[in-house]
Amino acid sequence: MVKTGYSVLMLAVCSFVQCAAAACADGANSTSSTISTDSTGNTGNTGSAVRNVAVLRSPDRHISVTLQAGVGGTLRYSIARDGQPVLLPSQLGLQLQGADLSQQLSVCGISRPLAVHERYSMAVGKRRQISYRALEQTTTVSNPAGQRMEISFRVSNDGVAFRYRVREETLARKQLIAEQTSFALPAAARAWLQPMSLAQTGWNGTNPSYEEHYQMDIAAGSAAPTQAGWVFPALFKAGANWLAISEAGMDGSYQASRLAPRSDGAEYRIGQPMAAEVYTGGGLLADVAGTLTTPWRVLAVGSLQTVTDSTLGTDLAAPAIPFPPALVQPGHASWSWALLKDDATVYEVQKKFIDYAADMHWDYTLIDADWDRKIGYDKVRELVQYAAAKQVGILLWYNSSGAWNTTEYSPKSQLLTHAQRVAEFERLRAMGVKGVKIDFFGGDGQSMIAYYTDILRDAAAAGLLVNFHGATLPRGWSRTYPNLMTMEAVRGLEFTTFEQVDEDRMPAHAAMLPFTRNLFDPMDFTPMVFGTIPNIRRSASNGFELATSVLYLSGIQHFAETPEGMAGVPAYVKQLLQELPRSWDDSRLLDGYPGQYVVMARRAGQHWYIAGINAGDSARTVTLDLSFAQHQQGSIISDGPSERSFEQRPIKAGKRMELTIQPRGGFLIQL
């Protein structure tokens, strides 16, 4: 629902539009004589080089966005919270083939602020029922040729979003050359960023897959280690304020963006995919015949708790496509490949993992790569029937790739076209398969993003759940496509099974993810090992591992532990994992700092689960306010006296609770 809002600063729209529209009509650049609006809403003709065109404030008036017209007809925006700068004046604009909409711009009009109020539900995410409130204002600009562009800003109590729209009828096609959007951080800001890997590098040319380690607490403006730039979400701290930058509203018509590799003066710019990041023969950048609408540029702003609790990444996504609610079944899954690798993809081992899932009261078993060659369709059908009798659903792996990498795992190249997908998905549905895991995508070009969305729609039509691996960031797709349960796009647990250096870096990496990769979108990290990792010395405790089952949000949580490893845990740990909720009604950050430690509370019904991990080499004591749990009673499972042991004790929630988390340790409270 969108309606006119009266609780926001109202602009002198009528006189402004008449003045600016006249300038647009004859193609003149009106910047030197435009009417400005100051923070009180007064207008006046100013002669300065930079003028405030509009100021829009959040409903609670703590966050403000200022739009400015500057030298050369450029437009810039800035963001402040309680008067403190979060973003300095930053660039706006698009360059299209045949239309430069980044300079020599005149402001043709500004809409009245509108109050936006949307309510929606999510089966996968921080909370089930979400209410989004914001104020929206659209500014229309024109270049000397009279070609127009709209820029819409929304300001909510937890951040800012904006997007561009070009309807220009004089352009038969809107072909993007470059987006000029920038994000200018204050000079002393700090950054937590993941480098983007170079396209078609790495194992069998499968990069980029959003699988690099984060650079933590670096100076804003530090150059990226590769020419591919930095991935979203990007996290910054400017004074007392935190800022997370991402995007949402990807419909397949626009490429996925990132931050460019260079950010001189701490001004980051929107970056573009590399040339190789396309579906074979497809386009790299947006090229549309009708209206060009960019994704929303999303900026969560506020305290670390405000940013971490924000749902802006799905608030700005498109509403859900039709999909039967009864088929949206989040859950937990057994999975052999994490620790046992390729040799385990055989009939008897998969049958054993179905029994394991049934014993754990889990919902699914994932059968991974090469199942078609090592087991075959007919025997998989037998496994599906065997699993169904135990109330376990089967998920099957697929290789997405055509020519964009050299992977040989199969089934391969069976989902490249709509006709192929319809036939294969119908076959799976007839077999009783519940969903698919699709791996090894080629990057972020427009045609590759369209490939993702085409798969999601075709899978939805067949009633199948989806998990993407070797993949891009979801960017709010879990709202738009209810059948999307999770996506990888993270350096997950599997990397710790390859090299000791990854396992040694895992605790700090794990303590980064709730603030970055898992901030808005489901994440298939495939967590939790209690026993041994072959040929690897584990770096974190069992309490740490147990906590990740609640810390990480994934529509289907694929647990890495094997039946043998689970057999060694106490009965109370096994029981907790048998009863662990599949989805959450509410979530909140209680304490933490990116890369160091995190304590998160999640609620399912009347029950709270509170998980904490400490990535440091020394013990950390935290003081938690648990008054929200209304003095509920329960238990805490934490690290025991020996390296791989647990201990359990009763606990009662109070206003203040002091806990000590052991080095590279963790805990899980159930209330």
Salt bridges, closest charged atoms under 4 A:
ASP82 OD1 - HIS62 ND1 2.47
GLU118 OE1 - ARG479 NH2 3.68
GLU136 OE1 - ARG154 NE 2.64
GLU150 OE2 - ARG167 NE 2.76
GLU179 OE1 - ARG297 NH2 2.90
ASP217 OD1 - ARG190 NE 3.05
GLU247 OE1 - ARG297 NH1 2.39
GLU247 OE2 - ARG475 NE 2.55
ASP264 OD1 - ARG262 NH2 2.87
GLU267 OE2 - ARG76 NH1 3.48
GLU267 OE1 - ARG269 NH2 3.82
GLU277 OE1 - ARG258 NH2 2.80
ASP287 OD1 - ARG173 NE 2.67
ASP355 OD1 - LYS390 NZ 3.62
ASP359 OD2 - LYS574 NZ 2.78
ASP363 OD2 - ARG582 NE 2.82
ASP368 OD1 - LYS437 NZ 2.98
ASP370 OD1 - ARG373 NH2 2.74
ASP378 OD1 - ARG381 NH1 3.23
GLU382 OE1 - LYS379 NZ 3.04
GLU426 OE1 - ARG429 NH2 2.57
ASP444 OD2 - ARG258 NH2 3.21
ASP454 OD1 - ARG457 NH2 2.83
ASP458 OD1 - HIS418 ND1 3.08
ASP458 OD2 - ARG421 NE 2.71
GLU488 OE1 - HIS469 ND1 3.23
ASP502 OD1 - HIS213 NE2 2.87
ASP502 OD1 - ARG491 NE 2.59
ASP504 OD1 - ARG537 NH2 3.56
ASP524 OD2 - HIS469 NE2 2.68
ASP524 OD1 - HIS558 ND1 3.11
GLU564 OE2 - LYS352 NZ 2.37
ASP585 OD1 - ARG128 NE 3.01
ASP586 OD1 - ARG127 NE 3.17
ASP586 OD2 - ARG588 NH2 3.53
ASP617 OD1 - ARG664 NH1 2.72
ASP625 OD2 - LYS655 NZ 3.63
GLU643 OE2 - ARG644 NH2 3.76
